Amino acid sequence: MLPNQFRLLFRDRRVIDADLDNPVRRPDLHATTLAPHSCVTGWVSFLVDNSGKPAYVVLTGSSLVGWRVT
């Protein structure tokens, strides 16, 4: 799992990558190799301006997974 695999997707199709240099909350998610049936927790930070509300957090990788931002 890599924190740079997370992105914010806006309704107008803008995409913002995770801010890896300035984590806001601890523990921040760091590069991790996961064994089968295991998990890891950590925060991923994004630097967002006030030009709109994100619609989804997207995890890229072998498949596309997303969570709606409410």
NUBA-821854 format. One line per field, with one value per atom (N, C-alpha, C, CB): residue number from 0; residue in one letter; atom name; x, y, z. Coordinates in pm, whole numbers, always signed. Glycine has a CB too. Layout:
REM residues N
resi = c(NUM ...)
resn = c(A ...)
name = c(CA ...)
xx = c(X ...)
yy = c(Y ...)
zz = c(Z ...)
***
This chain:
REM residues 70
resi = c(0 0 0 0 1 1 1 1 2 2 2 2 3 3 3 3 4 4 4 4 5 5 5 5 6 6 6 6 7 7 7 7 8 8 8 8 9 9 9 9 10 10 10 10 11 11 11 11 12 12 12 12 13 13 13 13 14 14 14 14 15 15 15 15 16 16 16 16 17 17 17 17 18 18 18 18 19 19 19 19 20 20 20 20 21 21 21 21 22 22 22 22 23 23 23 23 24 24 24 24 25 25 25 25 26 26 26 26 27 27 27 27 28 28 28 28 29 29 29 29 30 30 30 30 31 31 31 31 32 32 32 32 33 33 33 33 34 34 34 34 35 35 35 35 36 36 36 36 37 37 37 37 38 38 38 38 39 39 39 39 40 40 40 40 41 41 41 41 42 42 42 42 43 43 43 43 44 44 44 44 45 45 45 45 46 46 46 46 47 47 47 47 48 48 48 48 49 49 49 49 50 50 50 50 51 51 51 51 52 52 52 52 53 53 53 53 54 54 54 54 55 55 55 55 56 56 56 56 57 57 57 57 58 58 58 58 59 59 59 59 60 60 60 60 61 61 61 61 62 62 62 62 63 63 63 63 64 64 64 64 65 65 65 65 66 66 66 66 67 67 67 67 68 68 68 68 69 69 69 69)
resn = c(M M M M L L L L P P P P N N N N Q Q Q Q F F F F R R R R L L L L L L L L F F F F R R R R D D D D R R R R R R R R V V V V I I I I D D D D A A A A D D D D L L L L D D D D N N N N P P P P V V V V R R R R R R R R P P P P D D D D L L L L H H H H A A A A T T T T T T T T L L L L A A A A P P P P H H H H S S S S C C C C V V V V T T T T G G G G W W W W V V V V S S S S F F F F L L L L V V V V D D D D N N N N S S S S G G G G K K K K P P P P A A A A Y Y Y Y V V V V V V V V L L L L T T T T G G G G S S S S S S S S L L L L V V V V G G G G W W W W R R R R V V V V T T T T)
name = c(N CA C CB N CA C CB N CA C CB N CA C CB N CA C CB N CA C CB N CA C CB N CA C CB N CA C CB N CA C CB N CA C CB N CA C CB N CA C CB N CA C CB N CA C CB N CA C CB N CA C CB N CA C CB N CA C CB N CA C CB N CA C CB N CA C CB N CA C CB N CA C CB N CA C CB N CA C CB N CA C CB N CA C CB N CA C CB N CA C CB N CA C CB N CA C CB N CA C CB N CA C CB N CA C CB N CA C CB N CA C CB N CA C CB N CA C CB N CA C CB N CA C CB N CA C CB N CA C CB N CA C CB N CA C CB N CA C CB N CA C CB N CA C CB N CA C CB N CA C CB N CA C CB N CA C CB N CA C CB N CA C CB N CA C CB N CA C CB N CA C CB N CA C CB N CA C CB N CA C CB N CA C CB N CA C CB N CA C CB N CA C CB N CA C CB N CA C CB N CA C CB N CA C CB N CA C CB N CA C CB)
xx = c(+84 +0 +89 -96 +63 +141 +48 +219 +83 -4 -20 +50 +77 +63 -35 +199 -98 -201 -339 -205 -348 -476 -486 -491 -606 -632 -771 -619 -789 -922 -976 -920 -1099 -1164 -1279 -1215 -1281 -1386 -1490 -1327 -1608 -1716 -1678 -1843 -1593 -1550 -1431 -1514 -1401 -1296 -1155 -1302 -1141 -1007 -963 -1005 -833 -776 -662 -725 -659 -551 -486 -603 -354 -279 -260 -143 -233 -205 -82 -183 -85 +28 +120 -21 +225 +314 +415 +388 +436 +538 +489 +593 +357 +302 +184 +260 +207 +95 +31 +141 -102 -175 -205 -306 -233 -266 -168 -411 -147 -60 -144 +53 -113 +0 -36 +38 +59 +36 +61 +126 -11 +7 +141 -110 +219 +349 +356 +465 +453 +467 +476 +593 +389 +377 +354 +263 +420 +392 +296 +523 +183 +82 +90 -57 +87 +78 -69 +131 -96 -235 -317 -241 -438 -534 -486 -559 -403 -357 -405 -202 -388 -430 -333 -576 -347 -267 -357 -139 -330 -406 -312 -489 -363 -288 -367 -149 -332 -401 -330 -409 -409 -357 -406 -405 -315 -349 -353 -248 -439 -451 -450 -581 -382 -381 -488 -239 -597 -713 -743 -837 -770 -812 -964 -767 -1020 -1164 -1245 -1188 -1193 -1263 -1366 -1163 -1390 -1491 -1473 -1488 -1579 -1576 -1544 -1710 -1451 -1422 -1544 -1302 -1555 -1666 -1625 -1717 -1501 -1455 -1309 -1473 -1274 -1135 -1117 -1102 -1014 -993 -859 -997 -861 -740 -710 -755 -594 -555 -463 -487 -449 -364 -406 -374 -416 -456 -603 -429 -682 -821 -851 -921 -962 -999 -1103 -1052 -1075 -1166 -1189 -1110 -1313 -1341 -1440 -1391 -1432 -1524 -1584 -1453 -1717 -1784 -1754 -1936 -1724 -1701 -1834 -1593 -1876 -2005 -1987 -2095)
yy = c(-116 +0 +123 -1 +213 +336 +456 +343 +555 +671 +751 +760 +742 +816 +749 +830 +642 +579 +640 +429 +733 +797 +932 +814 +961 +1088 +1137 +1075 +1270 +1328 +1359 +1456 +1323 +1350 +1446 +1218 +1557 +1656 +1635 +1798 +1690 +1675 +1731 +1744 +1834 +1892 +1818 +2038 +1699 +1608 +1648 +1601 +1751 +1782 +1670 +1919 +1646 +1542 +1603 +1421 +1573 +1618 +1494 +1716 +1487 +1376 +1399 +1361 +1292 +1301 +1389 +1159 +1465 +1549 +1466 +1680 +1411 +1321 +1395 +1232 +1524 +1599 +1663 +1706 +1681 +1752 +1678 +1893 +1563 +1492 +1577 +1355 +1580 +1662 +1585 +1711 +1458 +1376 +1259 +1324 +1215 +1101 +987 +1139 +865 +823 +838 +676 +887 +898 +762 +1008 +739 +614 +619 +592 +517 +511 +385 +512 +381 +267 +138 +283 +44 -79 -197 -67 -307 -431 -511 -512 -547 -620 -768 -567 -846 -990 -1025 -1064 -1143 -1183 -1175 -1325 -1126 -1116 -1022 -1253 -924 -828 -689 -832 -594 -457 -361 -431 -234 -128 -5 -97 +78 +202 +321 +201 +434 +558 +663 +538 +787 +899 +940 +1019 +984 +1039 +1183 +954 +1277 +1419 +1471 +1500 +1569 +1636 +1786 +1592 +1860 +2005 +2054 +2063 +2110 +2147 +2294 +2062 +2366 +2506 +2513 +2589 +2630 +2647 +2651 +2773 +2600 +2612 +2503 +2609 +2417 +2315 +2202 +2261 +2124 +2011 +1883 +1997 +1802 +1676 +1584 +1605 +1502 +1408 +1268 +1403 +1229 +1094 +1096 +1000 +1002 +964 +837 +943 +834 +723 +655 +771 +523 +443 +382 +334 +413 +356 +238 +462 +156 +37 -64 -24 -189 -290 -276 -427 -213 -180 -44 -290 +15 +148 +133 +238 +187 +182 +324 +92 +359 +495 +499 +577 +608 +633 +771 +622 +783 +911 +1000 +892 +1127 +1226 +1291 +1333 +1290 +1350 +1471 +1248)
zz = c(+0 +0 +0 +121 -92 -100 -86 -233 -4 +12 -117 +120 -209 -335 -431 -401 -389 -471 -445 -444 -348 -316 -386 -163 -436 -502 -464 -656 -471 -456 -594 -366 -619 -747 -722 -815 -797 -787 -895 -795 -875 -973 -1111 -923 -1113 -1241 -1302 -1221 -1250 -1299 -1258 -1449 -1174 -1122 -1031 -1047 -1027 -941 -861 -1026 -732 -645 -584 -534 -596 -537 -388 -606 -316 -173 -150 -112 -41 -2 +88 +72 +30 +104 +190 +7 +163 +235 +364 +146 +378 +493 +554 +453 +617 +677 +787 +734 +789 +885 +1013 +823 +1000 +1117 +1127 +1110 +1248 +1275 +1331 +1374 +1304 +1221 +1073 +1251 +996 +853 +787 +790 +678 +603 +532 +501 +547 +481 +394 +585 +305 +215 +297 +125 +264 +341 +249 +444 +273 +204 +290 +173 +234 +309 +282 +276 +388 +374 +346 +503 +290 +268 +397 +210 +386 +497 +608 +555 +574 +674 +636 +687 +727 +699 +767 +747 +733 +791 +804 +704 +903 +917 +915 +1047 +875 +872 +797 +809 +818 +754 +626 +850 +528 +402 +395 +276 +375 +371 +228 +453 +205 +75 +97 +0 +10 +15 -82 -21 -27 -108 -88 -72 -197 -185 -167 -309 -166 -142 -271 -64 -380 -509 -533 -619 -438 -455 -356 -595 -341 -249 -326 -173 -276 -345 -344 -278 -447 -457 -412 -601 -441 -408 -364 -527 -278 -254 -334 -98 -418 -509 -478 -657 -474 -459 -595 -348 -649 -778 -753 -868 -849 -836 -942 -694 -904 -999 -1038 -942 -951 -983 -922 -929 -961 -912 -803 -1028 -687 -573 -527 -457 -492 -448 -334 -562 -258 -148 -168 -9 -158 -173 -53 -189 -80 +25 +55 -16 +182 +216 +305 +285)
***
